[in-house]
Amino acid sequence: MIAGGRFVATPMADGLRCARLVEFGGTAAGSSRAPLDFLRRQARAAFPALRAAGERTWMGHRPALSDSLPAIGEAGATGVFAAFGHHHVGLTGGPKTGRIVADMIAGARPNLDLAPCDPNRFAG
């Protein structure tokens, strides 16, 4: 994470992925030019020696749970545990969630009420 540039850079097999923005324009709206231009400037500043042979922009849906809460816990009585849906705080919420789920798998009860985050809460 390039905190000063407010973006994340991820090495990929065919290049470098830089990401930073979320658009709320709907599925029919195109991407906004200004945020992409900002990302390009920040990436150039962070990696001044990097030479790009090309660029691909990508825009897609970011899945989110309808109540904005993560899913944490066992899915039914399957032995499969969920730990996702942290939205934009996955880097901060993920480690604690990992500890909670590891404890649950080991049979320890968490010392907090996870009912609001029950992955079964949407089951009909």
VEXKE-952973 format. One record per atom (N, C-alpha, C): residue in three letters; x, y, z. Coordinates in pm, whole numbers, plus 50000, padded with zeros to 5 digits. Example, Ala and Ser with C-alpha at 12.3 -4.5 7.8 and 13.67 -1.06 7.14 Angstrom:
REM VEXKE-952973
- ala / 51319 / 49431 / 50780
- ala / 51230 / 49550 / 50780
- ala / 51320 / 49670 / 50780
- ser / 51285 / 49775 / 50708
- ser / 51367 / 49894 / 50714
- ser / 51290 / 50003 / 50787
***
This chain:
REM VEXKE-952973
- met / 50085 / 49882 / 50000
- met / 50000 / 50000 / 50000
- met / 50089 / 50123 / 50000
- ile / 50065 / 50210 / 49908
- ile / 50140 / 50336 / 49898
- ile / 50054 / 50441 / 49968
- ala / 50073 / 50455 / 50098
- ala / 49987 / 50541 / 50179
- ala / 49990 / 50686 / 50131
- gly / 50107 / 50737 / 50099
- gly / 50117 / 50876 / 50055
- gly / 50043 / 50902 / 49925
- gly / 50037 / 50801 / 49839
- gly / 49967 / 50816 / 49712
- gly / 49824 / 50769 / 49716
- arg / 49786 / 50712 / 49830
- arg / 49650 / 50663 / 49852
- arg / 49606 / 50559 / 49749
- phe / 49696 / 50459 / 49724
- phe / 49660 / 50349 / 49636
- phe / 49737 / 50225 / 49675
- val / 49697 / 50114 / 49617
- val / 49761 / 49985 / 49642
- val / 49821 / 49937 / 49511
- ala / 49944 / 49886 / 49519
- ala / 50012 / 49831 / 49402
- ala / 50036 / 49682 / 49428
- thr / 49993 / 49600 / 49334
- thr / 50006 / 49455 / 49346
- thr / 50081 / 49401 / 49226
- pro / 50195 / 49332 / 49248
- pro / 50264 / 49271 / 49134
- pro / 50182 / 49157 / 49077
- met / 50172 / 49152 / 48947
- met / 50097 / 49048 / 48878
- met / 50192 / 48980 / 48778
- ala / 50153 / 48864 / 48728
- ala / 50237 / 48790 / 48634
- ala / 50270 / 48873 / 48509
- asp / 50175 / 48956 / 48466
- asp / 50197 / 49033 / 48343
- asp / 50213 / 49183 / 48367
- gly / 50243 / 49223 / 48490
- gly / 50263 / 49366 / 48514
- gly / 50234 / 49405 / 48658
- leu / 50194 / 49526 / 48675
- leu / 50166 / 49584 / 48807
- leu / 50022 / 49633 / 48809
- arg / 49946 / 49592 / 48909
- arg / 49809 / 49640 / 48924
- arg / 49808 / 49751 / 49027
- cys / 49751 / 49864 / 48990
- cys / 49735 / 49977 / 49082
- cys / 49586 / 50004 / 49097
- ala / 49542 / 50016 / 49221
- ala / 49398 / 50035 / 49245
- ala / 49378 / 50131 / 49360
- arg / 49268 / 50208 / 49354
- arg / 49241 / 50300 / 49463
- arg / 49098 / 50347 / 49471
- leu / 49016 / 50325 / 49375
- leu / 48889 / 50396 / 49376
- leu / 48769 / 50305 / 49368
- val / 48662 / 50357 / 49420
- val / 48533 / 50292 / 49412
- val / 48436 / 50395 / 49355
- glu / 48361 / 50353 / 49256
- glu / 48264 / 50443 / 49196
- glu / 48124 / 50396 / 49234
- phe / 48037 / 50489 / 49257
- phe / 47899 / 50457 / 49294
- phe / 47802 / 50505 / 49187
- gly / 47843 / 50508 / 49063
- gly / 47761 / 50562 / 48956
- gly / 47658 / 50467 / 48899
- gly / 47661 / 50342 / 48940
- gly / 47566 / 50245 / 48887
- gly / 47627 / 50163 / 48775
- thr / 47556 / 50060 / 48735
- thr / 47612 / 49967 / 48638
- thr / 47616 / 50023 / 48496
- ala / 47535 / 50120 / 48465
- ala / 47532 / 50175 / 48329
- ala / 47630 / 50291 / 48311
- ala / 47676 / 50349 / 48419
- ala / 47766 / 50465 / 48409
- ala / 47908 / 50419 / 48376
- gly / 47978 / 50497 / 48299
- gly / 48118 / 50470 / 48270
- gly / 48206 / 50519 / 48384
- ser / 48334 / 50490 / 48374
- ser / 48425 / 50534 / 48479
- ser / 48453 / 50684 / 48466
- ser / 48486 / 50744 / 48576
- ser / 48521 / 50887 / 48579
- ser / 48668 / 50903 / 48542
- arg / 48696 / 51001 / 48463
- arg / 48833 / 51022 / 48416
- arg / 48924 / 51078 / 48526
- ala / 48876 / 51169 / 48607
- ala / 48962 / 51236 / 48706
- ala / 49026 / 51138 / 48806
- pro / 48952 / 51043 / 48864
- pro / 49017 / 50950 / 48957
- pro / 49123 / 50863 / 48890
- leu / 49100 / 50823 / 48765
- leu / 49200 / 50744 / 48694
- leu / 49324 / 50827 / 48665
- asp / 49306 / 50952 / 48627
- asp / 49420 / 51041 / 48605
- asp / 49499 / 51060 / 48734
- phe / 49429 / 51075 / 48847
- phe / 49494 / 51089 / 48977
- phe / 49577 / 50964 / 49006
- leu / 49521 / 50846 / 48983
- leu / 49592 / 50722 / 49008
- leu / 49717 / 50712 / 48922
- arg / 49708 / 50749 / 48796
- arg / 49826 / 50747 / 48708
- arg / 49936 / 50838 / 48762
- arg / 49899 / 50959 / 48803
- arg / 50000 / 51053 / 48857
- arg / 50066 / 50997 / 48983
- gln / 49986 / 50940 / 49072
- gln / 50040 / 50886 / 49196
- gln / 50130 / 50766 / 49170
- ala / 50091 / 50681 / 49075
- ala / 50173 / 50565 / 49041
- ala / 50306 / 50609 / 48981
- arg / 50304 / 50709 / 48893
- arg / 50429 / 50760 / 48835
- arg / 50519 / 50819 / 48944
- ala / 50461 / 50888 / 49040
- ala / 50540 / 50947 / 49149
- ala / 50599 / 50838 / 49239
- ala / 50525 / 50733 / 49264
- ala / 50572 / 50626 / 49351
- ala / 50676 / 50538 / 49284
- phe / 50664 / 50521 / 49153
- phe / 50755 / 50434 / 49077
- phe / 50814 / 50511 / 48959
- pro / 50900 / 50609 / 48984
- pro / 50948 / 50694 / 48875
- pro / 51030 / 50620 / 48769
- ala / 51094 / 50509 / 48804
- ala / 51175 / 50435 / 48706
- ala / 51094 / 50332 / 48628
- leu / 50971 / 50313 / 48664
- leu / 50886 / 50214 / 48597
- leu / 50848 / 50262 / 48458
- arg / 50864 / 50177 / 48361
- arg / 50825 / 50208 / 48224
- arg / 50713 / 50114 / 48183
- ala / 50600 / 50169 / 48145
- ala / 50484 / 50088 / 48108
- ala / 50480 / 50066 / 47958
- ala / 50460 / 49941 / 47919
- ala / 50445 / 49908 / 47778
- ala / 50300 / 49924 / 47734
- gly / 50211 / 49936 / 47829
- gly / 50070 / 49950 / 47798
- gly / 49991 / 49964 / 47927
- glu / 49863 / 49981 / 47911
- glu / 49775 / 49997 / 48027
- glu / 49640 / 49937 / 47996
- arg / 49584 / 49871 / 48097
- arg / 49447 / 49821 / 48088
- arg / 49371 / 49876 / 48207
- thr / 49258 / 49935 / 48181
- thr / 49173 / 49976 / 48292
- thr / 49064 / 49871 / 48308
- trp / 49023 / 49853 / 48429
- trp / 48921 / 49754 / 48460
- trp / 48822 / 49815 / 48556
- met / 48697 / 49782 / 48535
- met / 48592 / 49826 / 48624
- met / 48495 / 49710 / 48639
- gly / 48460 / 49681 / 48761
- gly / 48369 / 49570 / 48783
- gly / 48295 / 49586 / 48914
- his / 48210 / 49491 / 48940
- his / 48130 / 49496 / 49061
- his / 48212 / 49446 / 49179
- arg / 48195 / 49511 / 49291
- arg / 48256 / 49467 / 49414
- arg / 48143 / 49414 / 49502
- pro / 48140 / 49283 / 49521
- pro / 48029 / 49226 / 49597
- pro / 48024 / 49281 / 49739
- ala / 47907 / 49302 / 49788
- ala / 47888 / 49352 / 49924
- ala / 47760 / 49293 / 49981
- leu / 47762 / 49266 / 50109
- leu / 47642 / 49217 / 50175
- leu / 47546 / 49333 / 50197
- ser / 47418 / 49306 / 50185
- ser / 47317 / 49411 / 50186
- ser / 47307 / 49486 / 50318
- asp / 47351 / 49427 / 50429
- asp / 47343 / 49497 / 50558
- asp / 47477 / 49558 / 50599
- ser / 47577 / 49552 / 50512
- ser / 47709 / 49611 / 50534
- ser / 47787 / 49548 / 50650
- leu / 47745 / 49432 / 50697
- leu / 47818 / 49362 / 50802
- leu / 47890 / 49243 / 50741
- pro / 48005 / 49205 / 50798
- pro / 48074 / 49087 / 50745
- pro / 48002 / 48958 / 50782
- ala / 48036 / 48852 / 50714
- ala / 47987 / 48718 / 50746
- ala / 48099 / 48647 / 50820
- ile / 48075 / 48614 / 50946
- ile / 48177 / 48551 / 51030
- ile / 48111 / 48435 / 51103
- gly / 48159 / 48315 / 51079
- gly / 48107 / 48199 / 51150
- gly / 48081 / 48081 / 51058
- glu / 48026 / 47975 / 51115
- glu / 48001 / 47853 / 51041
- glu / 47876 / 47867 / 50953
- ala / 47889 / 47820 / 50832
- ala / 47777 / 47821 / 50739
- ala / 47694 / 47695 / 50764
- gly / 47582 / 47713 / 50833
- gly / 47499 / 47599 / 50871
- gly / 47576 / 47509 / 50965
- ala / 47561 / 47380 / 50948
- ala / 47637 / 47282 / 51028
- ala / 47730 / 47207 / 50934
- thr / 47794 / 47280 / 50846
- thr / 47875 / 47221 / 50739
- thr / 48021 / 47202 / 50774
- gly / 48068 / 47272 / 50877
- gly / 48211 / 47272 / 50904
- gly / 48287 / 47372 / 50819
- val / 48214 / 47446 / 50737
- val / 48273 / 47550 / 50653
- val / 48251 / 47684 / 50723
- phe / 48359 / 47758 / 50742
- phe / 48350 / 47885 / 50813
- phe / 48369 / 48001 / 50717
- ala / 48287 / 48101 / 50733
- ala / 48294 / 48223 / 50652
- ala / 48371 / 48330 / 50728
- ala / 48443 / 48410 / 50656
- ala / 48517 / 48523 / 50713
- ala / 48540 / 48624 / 50601
- phe / 48433 / 48690 / 50557
- phe / 48444 / 48784 / 50445
- phe / 48342 / 48895 / 50461
- gly / 48352 / 48993 / 50372
- gly / 48252 / 49099 / 50369
- gly / 48288 / 49220 / 50454
- his / 48416 / 49247 / 50469
- his / 48460 / 49359 / 50552
- his / 48456 / 49492 / 50477
- his / 48415 / 49488 / 50353
- his / 48404 / 49607 / 50269
- his / 48538 / 49680 / 50265
- his / 48545 / 49802 / 50301
- his / 48669 / 49879 / 50287
- his / 48759 / 49873 / 50410
- val / 48729 / 49787 / 50504
- val / 48814 / 49777 / 50623
- val / 48869 / 49636 / 50640
- gly / 48888 / 49566 / 50529
- gly / 48940 / 49431 / 50535
- gly / 49081 / 49423 / 50590
- leu / 49164 / 49522 / 50559
- leu / 49301 / 49519 / 50610
- leu / 49305 / 49535 / 50761
- thr / 49211 / 49607 / 50816
- thr / 49208 / 49626 / 50961
- thr / 49121 / 49522 / 51030
- gly / 49011 / 49481 / 50969
- gly / 48923 / 49384 / 51031
- gly / 48965 / 49240 / 51008
- gly / 49038 / 49214 / 50902
- gly / 49076 / 49078 / 50866
- gly / 49156 / 49003 / 50971
- pro / 49260 / 49063 / 51028
- pro / 49339 / 48989 / 51128
- pro / 49257 / 48947 / 51250
- lys / 49175 / 49035 / 51302
- lys / 49091 / 49001 / 51418
- lys / 48991 / 48893 / 51379
- thr / 48932 / 48905 / 51262
- thr / 48839 / 48804 / 51215
- thr / 48909 / 48669 / 51201
- gly / 49031 / 48670 / 51149
- gly / 49107 / 48547 / 51137
- gly / 49128 / 48479 / 51271
- arg / 49158 / 48558 / 51373
- arg / 49177 / 48503 / 51508
- arg / 49046 / 48447 / 51562
- ile / 48937 / 48520 / 51542
- ile / 48806 / 48474 / 51589
- ile / 48768 / 48342 / 51523
- val / 48784 / 48334 / 51391
- val / 48746 / 48213 / 51319
- val / 48838 / 48096 / 51356
- ala / 48967 / 48123 / 51373
- ala / 49058 / 48015 / 51416
- ala / 49014 / 47960 / 51551
- asp / 48977 / 48049 / 51642
- asp / 48927 / 48005 / 51773
- asp / 48798 / 47925 / 51759
- met / 48707 / 47969 / 51674
- met / 48581 / 47898 / 51654
- met / 48606 / 47757 / 51599
- ile / 48697 / 47746 / 51504
- ile / 48730 / 47616 / 51446
- ile / 48790 / 47524 / 51553
- ala / 48867 / 47584 / 51643
- ala / 48929 / 47506 / 51751
- ala / 48830 / 47474 / 51864
- gly / 48709 / 47526 / 51854
- gly / 48607 / 47496 / 51954
- gly / 48593 / 47599 / 52063
- ala / 48669 / 47707 / 52058
- ala / 48658 / 47813 / 52159
- ala / 48546 / 47909 / 52121
- arg / 48471 / 47953 / 52220
- arg / 48364 / 48051 / 52195
- arg / 48423 / 48191 / 52201
- pro / 48389 / 48275 / 52106
- pro / 48439 / 48413 / 52112
- pro / 48375 / 48488 / 52228
- asn / 48446 / 48588 / 52277
- asn / 48394 / 48666 / 52391
- asn / 48314 / 48787 / 52344
- leu / 48255 / 48779 / 52226
- leu / 48169 / 48886 / 52176
- leu / 48052 / 48824 / 52100
- asp / 47946 / 48900 / 52088
- asp / 47825 / 48853 / 52022
- asp / 47842 / 48865 / 51871
- leu / 47853 / 48752 / 51804
- leu / 47868 / 48752 / 51659
- leu / 47735 / 48729 / 51585
- ala / 47624 / 48728 / 51657
- ala / 47494 / 48705 / 51594
- ala / 47468 / 48800 / 51476
- pro / 47501 / 48928 / 51486
- pro / 47477 / 49016 / 51371
- pro / 47558 / 48977 / 51247
- cys / 47667 / 48904 / 51267
- cys / 47755 / 48866 / 51156
- cys / 47736 / 48721 / 51112
- asp / 47634 / 48654 / 51164
- asp / 47609 / 48514 / 51132
- asp / 47591 / 48497 / 50982
- pro / 47673 / 48413 / 50917
- pro / 47658 / 48396 / 50773
- pro / 47525 / 48335 / 50731
- asn / 47450 / 48280 / 50827
- asn / 47320 / 48220 / 50797
- asn / 47204 / 48321 / 50808
- arg / 47235 / 48445 / 50834
- arg / 47127 / 48543 / 50861
- arg / 47041 / 48571 / 50739
- phe / 47086 / 48536 / 50622
- phe / 47007 / 48560 / 50501
- phe / 46932 / 48436 / 50455
- ala / 46952 / 48325 / 50525
- ala / 46885 / 48200 / 50487
- ala / 46733 / 48216 / 50507
- gly / 46659 / 48171 / 50410
- gly / 46516 / 48188 / 50409
- gly / 46446 / 48110 / 50511
***
